Amino acid sequence: MPFARLASATTPTCHIGLGLAAVGRPGYINLGREADLPAVRSVDALRERTHELLDAAYAQGVRYFDVARSYGRSEEFLADWLNNRPDIDDIVIGSKWGYTYTAGWRIDAEAHEVKDHSLATYERQRAETAQLLGDRLDLYQIHSVTPDSPALTDKELHAKLAEAAAGGLSIGFSTSGPGQADAIRAALAVTIDGEPLFRTVQATYNALETSAAPALAEAHDAGLTVIVKEAMANGRLAEPHAPDALKAVAAETSLGPDAVALALVLRQPWAGVALSGAATANQLTSNLHAAVVDLDDDQLARLGALAEQPGAYWERRGQLPWH
């Protein structure tokens, strides 16, 4: 497992990863993003911002980097950075397939991405990812599996994924939506020749959306590495949008709400990596303070009261505009 590399890392931030969803394309749904990026969001401007973040993250101990075919040019930007730093060999690279980026580098596109978990999409996108990341890719994940996803039952697809795994690539999946727990449990049941197909799961978990926790604990107990995404709930748990209870706990720790939100994830015994989705170097540095946050029982109880019903959480997320 490539994540074994993190076990030997000595930096306190090695279990915080950097996801490039917010900087690989000009439009995304994170709150406050309109002020986070350059006024002119050209390809070169976002490439430069991505490289600044990657440099800052690596220098501060981050060792997992997460991209996807649908994150605009995120794979390309990461590949450029890796090609310029061939001496860096202690990191883990994960990407995802299953969504196709369709916005054409526009913020006002009618559709930003199209989902398709078919074998044909896997083979096309696997070739596209390989062309950019080559043997630097460690983990390839099915993007946003839901309980009704054909990727859970397509035996031909499973055989192709197993073939990639036999070649040394770790195979994982991510989840989204109010049925995350059901999707995780269904994926855990997928086997090839009696062996589990998936070695990682990436799921949304944060102070507002905690419903996947029992299934993620089961995945961890089954030997999967758990990667947590959207720990800041697309900006709802960061300044200035954070709930008052989170702001109060943050003030008590003398750190930002974002750091506390990430710390809440990191303290879960099943969490292997928690992703920062920072769009600026200052946001990244603030996020990384999560590694030193210590929360007491009273603070945890107050944060625990923030949890929403999954249906309500995902309905609100679906209404967030692309900025």
Solvent accessible surface area in square Angstrom, and as a share of the most:
residue,aa,sasa,rsa
1,M,97,0.43
2,P,17,0.11
3,F,17,0.07
4,A,66,0.51
5,R,97,0.35
6,L,4,0.02
7,A,87,0.68
8,S,91,0.59
9,A,35,0.27
10,T,129,0.75
11,T,47,0.27
12,P,101,0.64
13,T,13,0.07
14,C,7,0.04
15,H,78,0.35
16,I,1,0.01
17,G,0,0.00
18,L,0,0.00
19,G,7,0.07
20,L,1,0.00
21,A,16,0.12
22,A,2,0.01
23,V,0,0.00
24,G,0,0.00
25,R,3,0.01
26,P,3,0.02
27,G,2,0.02
28,Y,24,0.09
29,I,11,0.06
30,N,28,0.14
31,L,38,0.19
32,G,27,0.26
33,R,1,0.00
34,E,100,0.45
35,A,89,0.69
36,D,29,0.15
37,L,12,0.06
38,P,44,0.27
39,A,109,0.84
40,V,113,0.65
41,R,32,0.12
42,S,47,0.30
43,V,32,0.18
44,D,101,0.52
45,A,24,0.19
46,L,0,0.00
47,R,57,0.21
48,E,109,0.49
49,R,44,0.16
50,T,0,0.00
51,H,31,0.14
52,E,83,0.37
53,L,0,0.00
54,L,0,0.00
55,D,58,0.30
56,A,23,0.18
57,A,0,0.00
58,Y,52,0.20
59,A,88,0.68
60,Q,66,0.29
61,G,2,0.02
62,V,0,0.00
63,R,33,0.12
64,Y,0,0.00
65,F,0,0.00
66,D,2,0.01
67,V,0,0.00
68,A,1,0.01
69,R,49,0.18
70,S,0,0.00
71,Y,22,0.08
72,G,17,0.16
73,R,98,0.36
74,S,0,0.00
75,E,2,0.01
76,E,42,0.19
77,F,0,0.00
78,L,0,0.00
79,A,5,0.04
80,D,41,0.21
81,W,1,0.00
82,L,4,0.02
83,N,110,0.57
84,N,105,0.54
85,R,62,0.23
86,P,107,0.67
87,D,120,0.62
88,I,15,0.08
89,D,116,0.60
90,D,58,0.30
91,I,5,0.03
92,V,0,0.00
93,I,1,0.01
94,G,0,0.00
95,S,0,0.00
96,K,1,0.00
97,W,1,0.00
98,G,0,0.00
99,Y,38,0.15
100,T,41,0.24
101,Y,46,0.17
102,T,60,0.35
103,A,4,0.03
104,G,60,0.58
105,W,56,0.20
106,R,130,0.47
107,I,69,0.35
108,D,107,0.55
109,A,14,0.11
110,E,181,0.81
111,A,49,0.38
112,H,16,0.07
113,E,54,0.24
114,V,79,0.45
115,K,76,0.32
116,D,63,0.33
117,H,6,0.03
118,S,39,0.25
119,L,30,0.15
120,A,74,0.58
121,T,7,0.04
122,Y,10,0.04
123,E,78,0.35
124,R,107,0.39
125,Q,2,0.01
126,R,59,0.21
127,A,63,0.49
128,E,52,0.24
129,T,0,0.00
130,A,40,0.31
131,Q,161,0.72
132,L,63,0.31
133,L,7,0.04
134,G,36,0.34
135,D,138,0.72
136,R,66,0.24
137,L,12,0.06
138,D,18,0.10
139,L,0,0.00
140,Y,1,0.00
141,Q,0,0.00
142,I,1,0.01
143,H,18,0.08
144,S,11,0.07
145,V,0,0.00
146,T,31,0.18
147,P,67,0.42
148,D,120,0.62
149,S,6,0.04
150,P,81,0.51
151,A,0,0.00
152,L,17,0.09
153,T,101,0.59
154,D,41,0.21
155,K,147,0.62
156,E,112,0.50
157,L,0,0.00
158,H,2,0.01
159,A,56,0.43
160,K,72,0.31
161,L,1,0.00
162,A,22,0.17
163,E,114,0.51
164,A,21,0.16
165,A,41,0.32
166,A,94,0.73
167,G,73,0.70
168,G,67,0.65
169,L,17,0.09
170,S,11,0.07
171,I,1,0.00
172,G,0,0.00
173,F,0,0.00
174,S,0,0.00
175,T,0,0.00
176,S,24,0.15
177,G,13,0.13
178,P,82,0.52
179,G,20,0.19
180,Q,1,0.00
181,A,21,0.16
182,D,88,0.46
183,A,0,0.00
184,I,0,0.00
185,R,98,0.36
186,A,40,0.31
187,A,2,0.01
188,L,45,0.23
189,A,78,0.60
190,V,13,0.07
191,T,66,0.38
192,I,48,0.24
193,D,143,0.74
194,G,63,0.61
195,E,117,0.52
196,P,61,0.39
197,L,8,0.04
198,F,4,0.02
199,R,71,0.26
200,T,0,0.00
201,V,0,0.00
202,Q,1,0.01
203,A,0,0.00
204,T,0,0.00
205,Y,14,0.05
206,N,0,0.00
207,A,3,0.02
208,L,6,0.03
209,E,1,0.00
210,T,48,0.28
211,S,43,0.28
212,A,0,0.00
213,A,22,0.17
214,P,78,0.49
215,A,0,0.00
216,L,0,0.00
217,A,32,0.25
218,E,71,0.32
219,A,0,0.00
220,H,83,0.37
221,D,118,0.61
222,A,59,0.46
223,G,43,0.41
224,L,7,0.03
225,T,27,0.16
226,V,0,0.00
227,I,0,0.00
228,V,0,0.00
229,K,24,0.10
230,E,30,0.13
231,A,1,0.01
232,M,26,0.12
233,A,1,0.01
234,N,8,0.04
235,G,13,0.12
236,R,20,0.07
237,L,0,0.00
238,A,24,0.18
239,E,105,0.47
240,P,96,0.60
241,H,86,0.39
242,A,5,0.04
243,P,38,0.24
244,D,117,0.60
245,A,34,0.26
246,L,1,0.01
247,K,69,0.29
248,A,44,0.34
249,V,0,0.00
250,A,3,0.02
251,A,77,0.59
252,E,94,0.42
253,T,31,0.18
254,S,99,0.64
255,L,49,0.24
256,G,22,0.21
257,P,5,0.03
258,D,15,0.08
259,A,0,0.00
260,V,0,0.00
261,A,1,0.01
262,L,0,0.00
263,A,6,0.05
264,L,18,0.09
265,V,0,0.00
266,L,47,0.24
267,R,124,0.45
268,Q,33,0.15
269,P,116,0.73
270,W,14,0.05
271,A,21,0.16
272,G,21,0.20
273,V,1,0.00
274,A,0,0.00
275,L,13,0.07
276,S,0,0.00
277,G,34,0.33
278,A,4,0.03
279,A,3,0.03
280,T,29,0.17
281,A,48,0.38
282,N,128,0.66
283,Q,63,0.28
284,L,0,0.00
285,T,55,0.32
286,S,32,0.21
287,N,6,0.03
288,L,10,0.05
289,H,76,0.34
290,A,3,0.02
291,A,33,0.26
292,V,103,0.59
293,V,24,0.14
294,D,126,0.65
295,L,16,0.08
296,D,77,0.40
297,D,121,0.62
298,D,85,0.44
299,Q,16,0.07
300,L,33,0.16
301,A,68,0.53
302,R,77,0.28
303,L,1,0.00
304,G,50,0.48
305,A,86,0.67
306,L,31,0.16
307,A,48,0.37
308,E,56,0.25
309,Q,138,0.61
310,P,33,0.21
311,G,42,0.40
312,A,57,0.44
313,Y,2,0.01
314,W,26,0.09
315,E,110,0.49
316,R,121,0.44
317,R,57,0.21
318,G,65,0.62
319,Q,128,0.57
320,L,21,0.11
321,P,75,0.47
322,W,75,0.26
323,H,44,0.20
